[in-house]
Amino acid sequence: MADSDFYSLPFDQQVEIFNNLPSLPAPEGVEPDYDHPRARNDVTIAVTVVGLAFTTVLFALRVYSRLFIVKKVRLEDCECLSIL
């Protein structure tokens, strides 16, 4: 179907065509499940927890080094706290 033919169709028929066509065919050996797609919530939670723990440890090391080793607190240290 040429583009000009598609645009000459009524809107309802255009919607029907789009609703019945997948965006891309599934790879060989894969059966798509459009009704109940797999969620990756467990991976998302794990990555978030690891990232938050890593960031907290690095922030604690920075605060410790600024307060007890350098013994100076500057504006960028306060900005670092506001970002976290």
C-alpha positions in Angstrom: 0.0 0.0 0.0 1.5 3.4 -1.0 1.6 6.2 1.6 -0.9 8.2 -0.4 -3.4 5.3 -0.3 -3.0 4.9 3.5 -3.6 8.6 4.2 -6.7 8.6 2.0 -8.3 5.9 4.2 -10.7 7.0 7.0 -9.2 7.4 10.4 -10.9 4.4 11.9 -9.4 2.1 9.2 -5.9 3.6 9.8 -6.2 2.9 13.5 -7.4 -0.7 12.7 -4.3 -1.2 10.5 -2.0 0.0 13.2 -3.6 -2.0 15.9 -3.3 -5.3 13.9 0.4 -4.9 13.0 3.3 -5.5 15.3 6.0 -2.9 15.3 8.7 -5.5 14.4 8.5 -9.3 14.0 9.7 -11.3 17.0 13.1 -13.0 16.6 13.1 -16.7 15.6 12.2 -19.0 18.5 10.6 -16.2 20.6 6.9 -16.2 21.3 5.8 -12.7 22.2 3.5 -12.3 25.2 1.8 -8.9 24.7 -0.9 -9.6 27.3 1.5 -10.2 30.2 4.9 -8.9 29.3 7.8 -9.8 31.6 8.7 -7.1 34.1 12.3 -6.7 35.3 11.4 -5.2 38.7 13.8 -7.4 40.6 16.8 -6.3 38.5 15.7 -2.6 38.8 15.5 -2.9 42.6 18.8 -4.6 42.9 20.6 -2.1 40.7 19.0 0.8 42.6 20.0 -0.6 46.0 23.6 -1.3 44.9 23.9 2.2 43.4 22.5 3.9 46.5 24.8 1.9 48.8 27.9 2.7 46.7 27.0 6.4 46.6 26.4 6.5 50.3 29.8 4.9 51.1 31.6 7.3 48.8 29.8 10.3 50.3 30.6 9.1 53.9 34.3 8.8 52.8 34.3 12.3 51.4 32.7 13.7 54.6 35.2 11.8 56.8 38.2 13.0 54.7 37.0 16.7 54.7 36.1 16.8 58.4 38.9 14.7 60.0 41.8 14.8 57.5 41.7 18.1 55.7 39.7 19.8 58.5 38.0 22.2 56.0 34.5 22.2 54.7 33.9 24.2 51.5 30.9 25.1 49.5 31.2 22.2 47.1 30.9 19.8 50.0 27.5 21.3 50.9 26.5 21.1 47.3 27.5 17.4 47.3 25.1 16.9 50.2 22.2 18.7 48.4 22.7 16.5 45.3 22.6 13.3 47.3 
